[in-house]
């Protein structure tokens, strides 16, 4: 499977700009699956450090429609974010969609980070789906600290872990170390699409990567760029 990991700049309330950037980065038919960073359409936090994403909440159908538009334009599967509203609850959600309008992945972040007080913890297990001949699972950002224990059986059966993030590290950044350990322990590939520097600029941004079970690490070359690998 041809996999493309995109690193997009941090932007607040810039849905159209981010959608347009994805379309410019992914020429039709050039890949099988595109992975986008966490909350990349809305932004994870405003330049004024406002973490509340409830103003951007929408139904899963509305979020899926945006991703399906991208999948059709890019001629490939797209795994990307939705701020999903269900009644009074809001979830930090990852959807995987196909150009034909189908949805093959629906995962809600199980462990929102401390400032994500707007987000309800996900009520679904870590997924295991088949796509392009591979078994895929997903986790979002802060889930990384829990996934090895909570999804042990899923990861043992998995070929590829999709891991979008808006990583913030105010101390030593252990993201790569943790991804290497996951890849080696469960003999799988981890694809991490991380937010890039923008507005705001925070430690932990950048260095989107693909980590293989043999400990090979490939890092995205630049901001607003894509990393292409065969899985």
SVG drawing of the C-alpha trace seen along z (x, -y; Angstrom):
<svg xmlns="http://www.w3.org/2000/svg" viewBox="-29 -36 45 47">
<polyline fill="none" stroke="black" stroke-width="0.4" points="0.0,0.0 1.2,-3.5 0.8,-5.7 1.2,-9.5 1.6,-11.3 0.9,-15.0 2.3,-17.6 0.2,-20.8 0.8,-24.1 -1.2,-25.0 -4.0,-27.2 -7.1,-28.3 -10.5,-28.2 -9.1,-27.9 -11.0,-24.9 -11.1,-26.0 -7.3,-26.9 -6.4,-23.5 -8.6,-21.6 -7.1,-23.5 -3.6,-22.8 -4.3,-19.0 -5.6,-19.2 -2.4,-20.9 -0.1,-18.4 -1.8,-15.2 -2.1,-14.8 -4.9,-12.5 -4.0,-8.8 -0.5,-9.3 -1.2,-7.3 -3.6,-4.9 -4.1,-6.5 -3.5,-10.0 -3.2,-10.6 -3.9,-14.1 -2.9,-15.6 -5.2,-15.8 -7.8,-18.7 -6.0,-20.0 -9.0,-21.8 -10.1,-23.7 -6.8,-24.0 -6.0,-22.4 -5.6,-25.7 -6.0,-29.3 -3.1,-31.8 -4.6,-33.2 -4.4,-29.7 -8.1,-28.9 -8.5,-25.1 -12.3,-25.1 -13.3,-23.5 -17.0,-23.2 -17.8,-26.1 -16.5,-23.8 -18.5,-20.7 -20.6,-19.1 -22.4,-15.9 -20.3,-13.0 -22.1,-13.2 -21.0,-16.8 -17.4,-15.9 -17.5,-12.9 -18.7,-15.0 -15.6,-17.2 -13.3,-14.2 -15.2,-12.5 -14.7,-15.6 -11.0,-15.3 -10.9,-11.6 -12.6,-12.2 -10.3,-15.1 -7.2,-13.1 -8.4,-9.8 -7.5,-7.9 -8.6,-7.0 -8.3,-9.8 -8.0,-9.5 -8.7,-12.8 -10.3,-14.7 -13.8,-15.7 -15.0,-17.6 -18.0,-15.3 -21.1,-16.4 -23.6,-13.8 -26.3,-15.5 -24.5,-17.4 -21.2,-15.5 -18.3,-16.4 -15.6,-13.9 -12.2,-14.3 -12.8,-11.9 -10.8,-10.3 -12.7,-9.1 -11.3,-7.0 -13.2,-7.5 -13.0,-6.3 -13.5,-8.1 -16.7,-6.1 -18.4,-7.8 -18.0,-4.9 -16.6,-5.3 -14.3,-2.5 -13.0,-3.9 -14.7,-5.8 -12.6,-6.3 -13.1,-8.6 -10.1,-9.7 -10.3,-7.7 -7.9,-9.9 -8.3,-13.7 -5.3,-15.7 -5.9,-17.8 -6.7,-21.1 -9.3,-19.2 -12.1,-19.8 -14.5,-20.2 -14.0,-16.5 -15.8,-13.5 -13.6,-10.5 -14.2,-8.1 -16.6,-5.3 -15.4,-2.9 -12.6,-0.4 -9.4,-0.8 -10.4,0.3 -9.1,3.1 -10.1,2.8 -8.8,4.2 -7.8,1.9 -5.6,2.4 -4.7,5.8 -3.5,4.6 -5.0,4.6 -5.2,1.0 -5.8,-0.5 -5.8,-4.0 -4.9,-6.1 -4.9,-9.9 -2.1,-11.9 -2.5,-11.4 -3.8,-7.9 -0.2,-7.0 0.4,-6.7 -2.3,-4.0 -2.6,-2.2 0.0,0.6 -2.0,1.8 -5.6,1.0 -5.2,2.3 -2.7,5.0 -4.6,7.7 -5.5,5.3 -1.9,4.2 -0.7,7.8 -3.1,8.4 -2.3,5.1 0.0,4.2 -0.3,0.4 -1.2,-2.1 -2.6,-5.4 -1.5,-8.0 -2.5,-11.6 -1.4,-14.1 -1.2,-17.8 1.7,-17.0 2.7,-19.4 5.9,-18.8 7.0,-21.3 9.8,-18.9 11.8,-16.2 9.9,-15.0 9.5,-11.2 7.2,-10.8 9.7,-9.1 11.0,-6.9 7.5,-5.7 6.6,-5.1 9.8,-3.0 8.9,-0.9 5.4,-0.3 6.7,0.7 9.2,3.1 7.0,4.6 4.1,5.3 6.1,5.7 4.0,3.1 4.4,-0.2 3.3,-3.5 2.3,-6.4 2.3,-9.7 0.9,-12.9 1.7,-15.7 0.8,-19.4 3.5,-21.8 4.6,-25.1 2.2,-28.0 -0.2,-30.0 0.5,-29.2 4.1,-27.9 4.6,-25.3 7.2,-22.8 6.4,-19.4 5.3,-20.5 6.8,-19.0 8.7,-15.8 5.8,-13.8 7.2,-10.3 6.7,-6.7 8.3,-4.2 8.9,-0.6 9.1,2.5 12.8,2.8 13.3,-0.6 13.7,-2.5 12.4,-6.1 11.5,-8.3 10.7,-12.0 8.7,-14.4 11.1,-16.7 9.4,-20.1 6.3,-21.9 3.3,-21.6 4.8,-18.6 4.1,-14.9 6.1,-11.7 5.4,-8.8 6.2,-5.2 5.3,-1.7 3.7,0.4"/>
</svg>
